[in-house]
Amino acid sequence: MQAKPFKLNPKKLLHSKWTAVNPENKEKHCMVISLVILDVESKVVEAVELEAVMTGRKQLMPWRELQKCDVWKQGWQL
């Protein structure tokens, strides 16, 4: 059974911190370093760029992926 996604405001994602539930390559803790906004007028957030704290690797993903409780936890957790 998949966990129910929690509410997340895409406009408050910049500089937010996340913990991967199943980290790979010591990339457990990540931070949103930029937002991808396709339409400047409406300011609708389409995606986020995450940076792994340990390795500095960056990845682009749809912001709604962060709502998947079985993949991401909000904040930096142990």
PyMOL Python script that loads the backbone (N, CA, C, O; Angstrom):
from pymol import cmd

cmd.read_pdbstr("""\
ATOM      1  N   MET A   1       0.837  -1.170   0.000  1.00  0.00           N
ATOM      2  CA  MET A   1       0.000   0.000   0.000  1.00  0.00           C
ATOM      3  C   MET A   1       0.891   1.247   0.000  1.00  0.00           C
ATOM      4  O   MET A   1       1.798   1.358   0.825  1.00  0.00           O
ATOM      5  N   GLN A   2       0.641   2.173  -0.910  1.00  0.00           N
ATOM      6  CA  GLN A   2       1.444   3.378  -1.033  1.00  0.00           C
ATOM      7  C   GLN A   2       0.924   4.454  -0.088  1.00  0.00           C
ATOM      8  O   GLN A   2      -0.284   4.612   0.091  1.00  0.00           O
ATOM      9  N   ALA A   3       1.868   5.199   0.521  1.00  0.00           N
ATOM     10  CA  ALA A   3       1.483   6.259   1.448  1.00  0.00           C
ATOM     11  C   ALA A   3       0.794   7.395   0.695  1.00  0.00           C
ATOM     12  O   ALA A   3       1.103   7.671  -0.464  1.00  0.00           O
ATOM     13  N   LYS A   4      -0.136   8.041   1.373  1.00  0.00           N
ATOM     14  CA  LYS A   4      -0.877   9.152   0.777  1.00  0.00           C
ATOM     15  C   LYS A   4       0.040  10.375   0.667  1.00  0.00           C
ATOM     16  O   LYS A   4       0.711  10.714   1.642  1.00  0.00           O
ATOM     17  N   PRO A   5       0.088  11.051  -0.501  1.00  0.00           N
ATOM     18  CA  PRO A   5       0.935  12.234  -0.632  1.00  0.00           C
ATOM     19  C   PRO A   5       0.454  13.364   0.283  1.00  0.00           C
ATOM     20  O   PRO A   5      -0.745  13.536   0.498  1.00  0.00           O
ATOM     21  N   PHE A   6       1.404  14.123   0.812  1.00  0.00           N
ATOM     22  CA  PHE A   6       1.045  15.235   1.678  1.00  0.00           C
ATOM     23  C   PHE A   6       0.985  16.522   0.871  1.00  0.00           C
ATOM     24  O   PHE A   6       1.533  16.596  -0.228  1.00  0.00           O
ATOM     25  N   LYS A   7       0.324  17.526   1.411  1.00  0.00           N
ATOM     26  CA  LYS A   7       0.194  18.807   0.711  1.00  0.00           C
ATOM     27  C   LYS A   7       1.517  19.543   0.760  1.00  0.00           C
ATOM     28  O   LYS A   7       2.198  19.568   1.785  1.00  0.00           O
ATOM     29  N   LEU A   8       1.866  20.141  -0.367  1.00  0.00           N
ATOM     30  CA  LEU A   8       3.135  20.839  -0.493  1.00  0.00           C
ATOM     31  C   LEU A   8       2.918  22.043  -1.390  1.00  0.00           C
ATOM     32  O   LEU A   8       2.382  21.911  -2.490  1.00  0.00           O
ATOM     33  N   ASN A   9       3.325  23.206  -0.933  1.00  0.00           N
ATOM     34  CA  ASN A   9       3.176  24.423  -1.717  1.00  0.00           C
ATOM     35  C   ASN A   9       4.420  24.581  -2.593  1.00  0.00           C
ATOM     36  O   ASN A   9       5.513  24.784  -2.064  1.00  0.00           O
ATOM     37  N   PRO A  10       4.281  24.492  -3.921  1.00  0.00           N
ATOM     38  CA  PRO A  10       5.449  24.557  -4.798  1.00  0.00           C
ATOM     39  C   PRO A  10       6.189  25.885  -4.725  1.00  0.00           C
ATOM     40  O   PRO A  10       7.380  25.939  -5.030  1.00  0.00           O
ATOM     41  N   LYS A  11       5.513  26.951  -4.328  1.00  0.00           N
ATOM     42  CA  LYS A  11       6.157  28.265  -4.256  1.00  0.00           C
ATOM     43  C   LYS A  11       7.059  28.401  -3.033  1.00  0.00           C
ATOM     44  O   LYS A  11       7.826  29.359  -2.933  1.00  0.00           O
ATOM     45  N   LYS A  12       6.974  27.448  -2.100  1.00  0.00           N
ATOM     46  CA  LYS A  12       7.806  27.493  -0.893  1.00  0.00           C
ATOM     47  C   LYS A  12       8.897  26.433  -0.916  1.00  0.00           C
ATOM     48  O   LYS A  12       9.484  26.139   0.125  1.00  0.00           O
ATOM     49  N   LEU A  13       9.179  25.859  -2.062  1.00  0.00           N
ATOM     50  CA  LEU A  13      10.150  24.785  -2.161  1.00  0.00           C
ATOM     51  C   LEU A  13      11.608  25.244  -2.194  1.00  0.00           C
ATOM     52  O   LEU A  13      12.497  24.510  -1.763  1.00  0.00           O
ATOM     53  N   LEU A  14      11.857  26.442  -2.700  1.00  0.00           N
ATOM     54  CA  LEU A  14      13.232  26.903  -2.854  1.00  0.00           C
ATOM     55  C   LEU A  14      13.964  26.887  -1.510  1.00  0.00           C
ATOM     56  O   LEU A  14      13.474  27.432  -0.521  1.00  0.00           O
ATOM     57  N   HIS A  15      15.127  26.264  -1.486  1.00  0.00           N
ATOM     58  CA  HIS A  15      15.989  26.101  -0.309  1.00  0.00           C
ATOM     59  C   HIS A  15      15.423  25.136   0.731  1.00  0.00           C
ATOM     60  O   HIS A  15      15.935  25.070   1.848  1.00  0.00           O
ATOM     61  N   SER A  16      14.376  24.386   0.383  1.00  0.00           N
ATOM     62  CA  SER A  16      13.860  23.389   1.327  1.00  0.00           C
ATOM     63  C   SER A  16      14.789  22.181   1.346  1.00  0.00           C
ATOM     64  O   SER A  16      15.510  21.916   0.384  1.00  0.00           O
ATOM     65  N   LYS A  17      14.756  21.458   2.456  1.00  0.00           N
ATOM     66  CA  LYS A  17      15.659  20.320   2.665  1.00  0.00           C
ATOM     67  C   LYS A  17      14.856  19.021   2.652  1.00  0.00           C
ATOM     68  O   LYS A  17      13.721  18.963   3.123  1.00  0.00           O
ATOM     69  N   TRP A  18      15.493  17.961   2.086  1.00  0.00           N
ATOM     70  CA  TRP A  18      14.813  16.679   1.912  1.00  0.00           C
ATOM     71  C   TRP A  18      15.748  15.539   2.239  1.00  0.00           C
ATOM     72  O   TRP A  18      16.962  15.641   2.065  1.00  0.00           O
ATOM     73  N   THR A  19      15.163  14.437   2.719  1.00  0.00           N
ATOM     74  CA  THR A  19      15.904  13.215   3.017  1.00  0.00           C
ATOM     75  C   THR A  19      15.368  12.096   2.143  1.00  0.00           C
ATOM     76  O   THR A  19      14.165  11.838   2.113  1.00  0.00           O
ATOM     77  N   ALA A  20      16.269  11.436   1.434  1.00  0.00           N
ATOM     78  CA  ALA A  20      15.878  10.292   0.605  1.00  0.00           C
ATOM     79  C   ALA A  20      15.607   9.092   1.506  1.00  0.00           C
ATOM     80  O   ALA A  20      16.396   8.802   2.406  1.00  0.00           O
ATOM     81  N   VAL A  21      14.509   8.400   1.273  1.00  0.00           N
ATOM     82  CA  VAL A  21      14.159   7.228   2.067  1.00  0.00           C
ATOM     83  C   VAL A  21      15.118   6.077   1.769  1.00  0.00           C
ATOM     84  O   VAL A  21      15.538   5.370   2.686  1.00  0.00           O
ATOM     85  N   ASN A  22      15.467   5.884   0.500  1.00  0.00           N
ATOM     86  CA  ASN A  22      16.408   4.843   0.087  1.00  0.00           C
ATOM     87  C   ASN A  22      17.572   5.487  -0.674  1.00  0.00           C
ATOM     88  O   ASN A  22      17.619   5.436  -1.903  1.00  0.00           O
ATOM     89  N   PRO A  23      18.512   6.095   0.064  1.00  0.00           N
ATOM     90  CA  PRO A  23      19.592   6.835  -0.604  1.00  0.00           C
ATOM     91  C   PRO A  23      20.567   5.924  -1.351  1.00  0.00           C
ATOM     92  O   PRO A  23      20.778   4.765  -0.993  1.00  0.00           O
ATOM     93  N   GLU A  24      21.149   6.497  -2.401  1.00  0.00           N
ATOM     94  CA  GLU A  24      22.187   5.808  -3.169  1.00  0.00           C
ATOM     95  C   GLU A  24      23.421   6.697  -3.188  1.00  0.00           C
ATOM     96  O   GLU A  24      23.295   7.921  -3.226  1.00  0.00           O
ATOM     97  N   ASN A  25      24.597   6.110  -3.161  1.00  0.00           N
ATOM     98  CA  ASN A  25      25.872   6.837  -3.257  1.00  0.00           C
ATOM     99  C   ASN A  25      26.015   7.921  -2.193  1.00  0.00           C
ATOM    100  O   ASN A  25      26.513   9.007  -2.490  1.00  0.00           O
ATOM    101  N   LYS A  26      25.592   7.652  -0.972  1.00  0.00           N
ATOM    102  CA  LYS A  26      25.677   8.600   0.151  1.00  0.00           C
ATOM    103  C   LYS A  26      24.910   9.892  -0.111  1.00  0.00           C
ATOM    104  O   LYS A  26      25.233  10.929   0.470  1.00  0.00           O
ATOM    105  N   GLU A  27      23.902   9.844  -0.974  1.00  0.00           N
ATOM    106  CA  GLU A  27      23.117  11.024  -1.303  1.00  0.00           C
ATOM    107  C   GLU A  27      21.780  10.998  -0.548  1.00  0.00           C
ATOM    108  O   GLU A  27      20.703  10.965  -1.144  1.00  0.00           O
ATOM    109  N   LYS A  28      21.893  11.015   0.764  1.00  0.00           N
ATOM    110  CA  LYS A  28      20.711  10.942   1.616  1.00  0.00           C
ATOM    111  C   LYS A  28      20.043  12.307   1.780  1.00  0.00           C
ATOM    112  O   LYS A  28      18.819  12.413   1.705  1.00  0.00           O
ATOM    113  N   HIS A  29      20.841  13.345   2.002  1.00  0.00           N
ATOM    114  CA  HIS A  29      20.304  14.676   2.247  1.00  0.00           C
ATOM    115  C   HIS A  29      20.458  15.553   1.008  1.00  0.00           C
ATOM    116  O   HIS A  29      21.531  15.640   0.410  1.00  0.00           O
ATOM    117  N   CYS A  30      19.349  16.200   0.643  1.00  0.00           N
ATOM    118  CA  CYS A  30      19.332  17.052  -0.554  1.00  0.00           C
ATOM    119  C   CYS A  30      18.650  18.376  -0.231  1.00  0.00           C
ATOM    120  O   CYS A  30      17.892  18.489   0.732  1.00  0.00           O
ATOM    121  N   MET A  31      18.944  19.376  -1.064  1.00  0.00           N
ATOM    122  CA  MET A  31      18.326  20.683  -0.907  1.00  0.00           C
ATOM    123  C   MET A  31      17.870  21.175  -2.277  1.00  0.00           C
ATOM    124  O   MET A  31      18.561  20.984  -3.278  1.00  0.00           O
ATOM    125  N   VAL A  32      16.706  21.807  -2.312  1.00  0.00           N
ATOM    126  CA  VAL A  32      16.203  22.396  -3.550  1.00  0.00           C
ATOM    127  C   VAL A  32      16.999  23.677  -3.800  1.00  0.00           C
ATOM    128  O   VAL A  32      16.944  24.615  -3.005  1.00  0.00           O
ATOM    129  N   ILE A  33      17.745  23.711  -4.920  1.00  0.00           N
ATOM    130  CA  ILE A  33      18.580  24.879  -5.199  1.00  0.00           C
ATOM    131  C   ILE A  33      17.980  25.795  -6.259  1.00  0.00           C
ATOM    132  O   ILE A  33      18.390  26.950  -6.381  1.00  0.00           O
ATOM    133  N   SER A  34      17.008  25.294  -7.032  1.00  0.00           N
ATOM    134  CA  SER A  34      16.333  26.168  -7.993  1.00  0.00           C
ATOM    135  C   SER A  34      14.989  25.580  -8.390  1.00  0.00           C
ATOM    136  O   SER A  34      14.745  24.381  -8.258  1.00  0.00           O
ATOM    137  N   LEU A  35      14.124  26.464  -8.881  1.00  0.00           N
ATOM    138  CA  LEU A  35      12.798  26.071  -9.363  1.00  0.00           C
ATOM    139  C   LEU A  35      12.760  26.274 -10.869  1.00  0.00           C
ATOM    140  O   LEU A  35      13.329  27.236 -11.385  1.00  0.00           O
ATOM    141  N   VAL A  36      12.096  25.375 -11.567  1.00  0.00           N
ATOM    142  CA  VAL A  36      11.912  25.504 -13.009  1.00  0.00           C
ATOM    143  C   VAL A  36      10.503  26.045 -13.233  1.00  0.00           C
ATOM    144  O   VAL A  36       9.513  25.377 -12.937  1.00  0.00           O
ATOM    145  N   ILE A  37      10.431  27.260 -13.757  1.00  0.00           N
ATOM    146  CA  ILE A  37       9.160  27.920 -14.019  1.00  0.00           C
ATOM    147  C   ILE A  37       9.055  28.128 -15.518  1.00  0.00           C
ATOM    148  O   ILE A  37       9.839  28.879 -16.097  1.00  0.00           O
ATOM    149  N   LEU A  38       8.089  27.468 -16.154  1.00  0.00           N
ATOM    150  CA  LEU A  38       7.964  27.546 -17.606  1.00  0.00           C
ATOM    151  C   LEU A  38       7.283  28.825 -18.065  1.00  0.00           C
ATOM    152  O   LEU A  38       7.659  29.395 -19.089  1.00  0.00           O
ATOM    153  N   ASP A  39       6.287  29.280 -17.320  1.00  0.00           N
ATOM    154  CA  ASP A  39       5.559  30.484 -17.700  1.00  0.00           C
ATOM    155  C   ASP A  39       5.826  31.561 -16.651  1.00  0.00           C
ATOM    156  O   ASP A  39       5.325  31.480 -15.530  1.00  0.00           O
ATOM    157  N   VAL A  40       6.610  32.561 -17.018  1.00  0.00           N
ATOM    158  CA  VAL A  40       7.013  33.599 -16.082  1.00  0.00           C
ATOM    159  C   VAL A  40       5.816  34.404 -15.571  1.00  0.00           C
ATOM    160  O   VAL A  40       5.794  34.810 -14.409  1.00  0.00           O
ATOM    161  N   GLU A  41       4.835  34.632 -16.421  1.00  0.00           N
ATOM    162  CA  GLU A  41       3.661  35.404 -16.011  1.00  0.00           C
ATOM    163  C   GLU A  41       2.861  34.720 -14.912  1.00  0.00           C
ATOM    164  O   GLU A  41       2.520  35.343 -13.906  1.00  0.00           O
ATOM    165  N   SER A  42       2.564  33.450 -15.102  1.00  0.00           N
ATOM    166  CA  SER A  42       1.742  32.740 -14.114  1.00  0.00           C
ATOM    167  C   SER A  42       2.574  32.211 -12.943  1.00  0.00           C
ATOM    168  O   SER A  42       2.024  31.890 -11.889  1.00  0.00           O
ATOM    169  N   LYS A  43       3.884  32.120 -13.121  1.00  0.00           N
ATOM    170  CA  LYS A  43       4.815  31.645 -12.090  1.00  0.00           C
ATOM    171  C   LYS A  43       4.484  30.238 -11.607  1.00  0.00           C
ATOM    172  O   LYS A  43       4.646  29.935 -10.425  1.00  0.00           O
ATOM    173  N   VAL A  44       4.024  29.384 -12.504  1.00  0.00           N
ATOM    174  CA  VAL A  44       3.699  28.008 -12.165  1.00  0.00           C
ATOM    175  C   VAL A  44       4.991  27.183 -12.127  1.00  0.00           C
ATOM    176  O   VAL A  44       5.726  27.116 -13.112  1.00  0.00           O
ATOM    177  N   VAL A  45       5.251  26.565 -10.988  1.00  0.00           N
ATOM    178  CA  VAL A  45       6.450  25.742 -10.818  1.00  0.00           C
ATOM    179  C   VAL A  45       6.220  24.393 -11.481  1.00  0.00           C
ATOM    180  O   VAL A  45       5.238  23.711 -11.187  1.00  0.00           O
ATOM    181  N   GLU A  46       7.120  24.008 -12.371  1.00  0.00           N
ATOM    182  CA  GLU A  46       7.015  22.721 -13.068  1.00  0.00           C
ATOM    183  C   GLU A  46       7.927  21.667 -12.453  1.00  0.00           C
ATOM    184  O   GLU A  46       7.548  20.502 -12.336  1.00  0.00           O
ATOM    185  N   ALA A  47       9.143  22.084 -12.055  1.00  0.00           N
ATOM    186  CA  ALA A  47      10.126  21.129 -11.560  1.00  0.00           C
ATOM    187  C   ALA A  47      11.052  21.816 -10.563  1.00  0.00           C
ATOM    188  O   ALA A  47      11.030  23.036 -10.400  1.00  0.00           O
ATOM    189  N   VAL A  48      11.871  20.992  -9.897  1.00  0.00           N
ATOM    190  CA  VAL A  48      12.873  21.510  -8.970  1.00  0.00           C
ATOM    191  C   VAL A  48      14.226  20.906  -9.313  1.00  0.00           C
ATOM    192  O   VAL A  48      14.310  19.821  -9.888  1.00  0.00           O
ATOM    193  N   GLU A  49      15.271  21.618  -8.955  1.00  0.00           N
ATOM    194  CA  GLU A  49      16.625  21.072  -9.078  1.00  0.00           C
ATOM    195  C   GLU A  49      17.109  20.800  -7.665  1.00  0.00           C
ATOM    196  O   GLU A  49      17.200  21.706  -6.837  1.00  0.00           O
ATOM    197  N   LEU A  50      17.420  19.532  -7.402  1.00  0.00           N
ATOM    198  CA  LEU A  50      17.907  19.101  -6.095  1.00  0.00           C
ATOM    199  C   LEU A  50      19.416  18.930  -6.153  1.00  0.00           C
ATOM    200  O   LEU A  50      19.959  18.486  -7.165  1.00  0.00           O
ATOM    201  N   GLU A  51      20.090  19.283  -5.067  1.00  0.00           N
ATOM    202  CA  GLU A  51      21.525  19.058  -4.966  1.00  0.00           C
ATOM    203  C   GLU A  51      21.788  18.185  -3.749  1.00  0.00           C
ATOM    204  O   GLU A  51      21.343  18.494  -2.643  1.00  0.00           O
ATOM    205  N   ALA A  52      22.517  17.090  -3.959  1.00  0.00           N
ATOM    206  CA  ALA A  52      22.893  16.214  -2.852  1.00  0.00           C
ATOM    207  C   ALA A  52      23.975  16.912  -2.029  1.00  0.00           C
ATOM    208  O   ALA A  52      24.963  17.397  -2.581  1.00  0.00           O
ATOM    209  N   VAL A  53      23.791  16.960  -0.723  1.00  0.00           N
ATOM    210  CA  VAL A  53      24.719  17.672   0.142  1.00  0.00           C
ATOM    211  C   VAL A  53      26.091  16.998   0.148  1.00  0.00           C
ATOM    212  O   VAL A  53      27.111  17.685   0.089  1.00  0.00           O
ATOM    213  N   MET A  54      26.132  15.693   0.218  1.00  0.00           N
ATOM    214  CA  MET A  54      27.398  14.956   0.356  1.00  0.00           C
ATOM    215  C   MET A  54      28.232  14.981  -0.920  1.00  0.00           C
ATOM    216  O   MET A  54      29.450  15.153  -0.860  1.00  0.00           O
ATOM    217  N   THR A  55      27.591  14.811  -2.068  1.00  0.00           N
ATOM    218  CA  THR A  55      28.345  14.678  -3.316  1.00  0.00           C
ATOM    219  C   THR A  55      28.267  15.907  -4.217  1.00  0.00           C
ATOM    220  O   THR A  55      29.114  16.084  -5.092  1.00  0.00           O
ATOM    221  N   GLY A  56      27.271  16.750  -4.017  1.00  0.00           N
ATOM    222  CA  GLY A  56      27.094  17.914  -4.876  1.00  0.00           C
ATOM    223  C   GLY A  56      26.411  17.607  -6.200  1.00  0.00           C
ATOM    224  O   GLY A  56      26.246  18.493  -7.037  1.00  0.00           O
ATOM    225  N   ARG A  57      26.008  16.339  -6.393  1.00  0.00           N
ATOM    226  CA  ARG A  57      25.329  15.959  -7.638  1.00  0.00           C
ATOM    227  C   ARG A  57      23.968  16.634  -7.691  1.00  0.00           C
ATOM    228  O   ARG A  57      23.258  16.719  -6.690  1.00  0.00           O
ATOM    229  N   LYS A  58      23.622  17.109  -8.874  1.00  0.00           N
ATOM    230  CA  LYS A  58      22.345  17.793  -9.072  1.00  0.00           C
ATOM    231  C   LYS A  58      21.422  16.935  -9.924  1.00  0.00           C
ATOM    232  O   LYS A  58      21.866  16.219 -10.821  1.00  0.00           O
ATOM    233  N   GLN A  59      20.136  17.019  -9.628  1.00  0.00           N
ATOM    234  CA  GLN A  59      19.139  16.299 -10.425  1.00  0.00           C
ATOM    235  C   GLN A  59      17.892  17.154 -10.581  1.00  0.00           C
ATOM    236  O   GLN A  59      17.494  17.881  -9.672  1.00  0.00           O
ATOM    237  N   LEU A  60      17.299  17.050 -11.735  1.00  0.00           N
ATOM    238  CA  LEU A  60      16.081  17.775 -12.051  1.00  0.00           C
ATOM    239  C   LEU A  60      14.918  16.801 -11.972  1.00  0.00           C
ATOM    240  O   LEU A  60      14.994  15.694 -12.506  1.00  0.00           O
ATOM    241  N   MET A  61      13.844  17.206 -11.311  1.00  0.00           N
ATOM    242  CA  MET A  61      12.685  16.317 -11.184  1.00  0.00           C
ATOM    243  C   MET A  61      11.410  17.146 -11.047  1.00  0.00           C
ATOM    244  O   MET A  61      11.455  18.288 -10.589  1.00  0.00           O
ATOM    245  N   PRO A  62      10.270  16.570 -11.445  1.00  0.00           N
ATOM    246  CA  PRO A  62       8.992  17.256 -11.215  1.00  0.00           C
ATOM    247  C   PRO A  62       8.808  17.465  -9.709  1.00  0.00           C
ATOM    248  O   PRO A  62       9.086  16.561  -8.921  1.00  0.00           O
ATOM    249  N   TRP A  63       8.347  18.635  -9.310  1.00  0.00           N
ATOM    250  CA  TRP A  63       8.246  18.936  -7.883  1.00  0.00           C
ATOM    251  C   TRP A  63       7.289  18.004  -7.150  1.00  0.00           C
ATOM    252  O   TRP A  63       7.437  17.792  -5.946  1.00  0.00           O
ATOM    253  N   ARG A  64       6.321  17.449  -7.850  1.00  0.00           N
ATOM    254  CA  ARG A  64       5.348  16.556  -7.203  1.00  0.00           C
ATOM    255  C   ARG A  64       5.983  15.239  -6.735  1.00  0.00           C
ATOM    256  O   ARG A  64       5.411  14.540  -5.898  1.00  0.00           O
ATOM    257  N   GLU A  65       7.156  14.901  -7.269  1.00  0.00           N
ATOM    258  CA  GLU A  65       7.859  13.697  -6.817  1.00  0.00           C
ATOM    259  C   GLU A  65       8.209  13.795  -5.330  1.00  0.00           C
ATOM    260  O   GLU A  65       8.298  12.777  -4.643  1.00  0.00           O
ATOM    261  N   LEU A  66       8.404  15.004  -4.841  1.00  0.00           N
ATOM    262  CA  LEU A  66       8.749  15.191  -3.432  1.00  0.00           C
ATOM    263  C   LEU A  66       7.585  14.851  -2.505  1.00  0.00           C
ATOM    264  O   LEU A  66       7.783  14.705  -1.299  1.00  0.00           O
ATOM    265  N   GLN A  67       6.390  14.724  -3.043  1.00  0.00           N
ATOM    266  CA  GLN A  67       5.219  14.372  -2.236  1.00  0.00           C
ATOM    267  C   GLN A  67       5.121  12.877  -1.975  1.00  0.00           C
ATOM    268  O   GLN A  67       4.280  12.445  -1.186  1.00  0.00           O
ATOM    269  N   LYS A  68       5.950  12.090  -2.612  1.00  0.00           N
ATOM    270  CA  LYS A  68       5.901  10.636  -2.429  1.00  0.00           C
ATOM    271  C   LYS A  68       6.614  10.262  -1.133  1.00  0.00           C
ATOM    272  O   LYS A  68       7.842  10.281  -1.057  1.00  0.00           O
ATOM    273  N   CYS A  69       5.823   9.924  -0.117  1.00  0.00           N
ATOM    274  CA  CYS A  69       6.344   9.637   1.222  1.00  0.00           C
ATOM    275  C   CYS A  69       7.243   8.404   1.257  1.00  0.00           C
ATOM    276  O   CYS A  69       8.073   8.265   2.155  1.00  0.00           O
ATOM    277  N   ASP A  70       7.083   7.514   0.287  1.00  0.00           N
ATOM    278  CA  ASP A  70       7.918   6.319   0.262  1.00  0.00           C
ATOM    279  C   ASP A  70       9.267   6.590  -0.408  1.00  0.00           C
ATOM    280  O   ASP A  70      10.122   5.706  -0.452  1.00  0.00           O
ATOM    281  N   VAL A  71       9.466   7.809  -0.933  1.00  0.00           N
ATOM    282  CA  VAL A  71      10.718   8.184  -1.597  1.00  0.00           C
ATOM    283  C   VAL A  71      11.425   9.323  -0.862  1.00  0.00           C
ATOM    284  O   VAL A  71      12.648   9.302  -0.727  1.00  0.00           O
ATOM    285  N   TRP A  72      10.673  10.315  -0.388  1.00  0.00           N
ATOM    286  CA  TRP A  72      11.244  11.511   0.235  1.00  0.00           C
ATOM    287  C   TRP A  72      10.585  11.822   1.572  1.00  0.00           C
ATOM    288  O   TRP A  72       9.392  11.583   1.759  1.00  0.00           O
ATOM    289  N   LYS A  73      11.379  12.361   2.505  1.00  0.00           N
ATOM    290  CA  LYS A  73      10.883  12.896   3.772  1.00  0.00           C
ATOM    291  C   LYS A  73      11.303  14.358   3.817  1.00  0.00           C
ATOM    292  O   LYS A  73      12.422  14.707   3.442  1.00  0.00           O
ATOM    293  N   GLN A  74      10.391  15.207   4.281  1.00  0.00           N
ATOM    294  CA  GLN A  74      10.697  16.627   4.359  1.00  0.00           C
ATOM    295  C   GLN A  74      11.659  16.899   5.516  1.00  0.00           C
ATOM    296  O   GLN A  74      11.493  16.359   6.609  1.00  0.00           O
ATOM    297  N   GLY A  75      12.657  17.733   5.269  1.00  0.00           N
ATOM    298  CA  GLY A  75      13.672  18.070   6.272  1.00  0.00           C
ATOM    299  C   GLY A  75      14.816  17.074   6.227  1.00  0.00           C
ATOM    300  O   GLY A  75      14.751  16.057   5.536  1.00  0.00           O
ATOM    301  N   TRP A  76      15.864  17.384   6.975  1.00  0.00           N
ATOM    302  CA  TRP A  76      16.996  16.462   7.062  1.00  0.00           C
ATOM    303  C   TRP A  76      16.808  15.588   8.280  1.00  0.00           C
ATOM    304  O   TRP A  76      16.754  16.079   9.408  1.00  0.00           O
ATOM    305  N   GLN A  77      16.708  14.287   8.049  1.00  0.00           N
ATOM    306  CA  GLN A  77      16.443  13.339   9.117  1.00  0.00           C
ATOM    307  C   GLN A  77      17.527  12.273   9.140  1.00  0.00           C
ATOM    308  O   GLN A  77      18.216  12.045   8.145  1.00  0.00           O
ATOM    309  N   LEU A  78      17.667  11.629  10.286  1.00  0.00           N
ATOM    310  CA  LEU A  78      18.680  10.572  10.420  1.00  0.00           C
ATOM    311  C   LEU A  78      18.244   9.269   9.859  1.00  0.00           C
ATOM    312  O   LEU A  78      18.995   8.295   9.903  1.00  0.00           O
TER     313      LEU A  78
END
""", "prot")
cmd.dss("prot")
cmd.show_as("cartoon", "prot")
cmd.util.cbc("prot")
cmd.orient("prot")
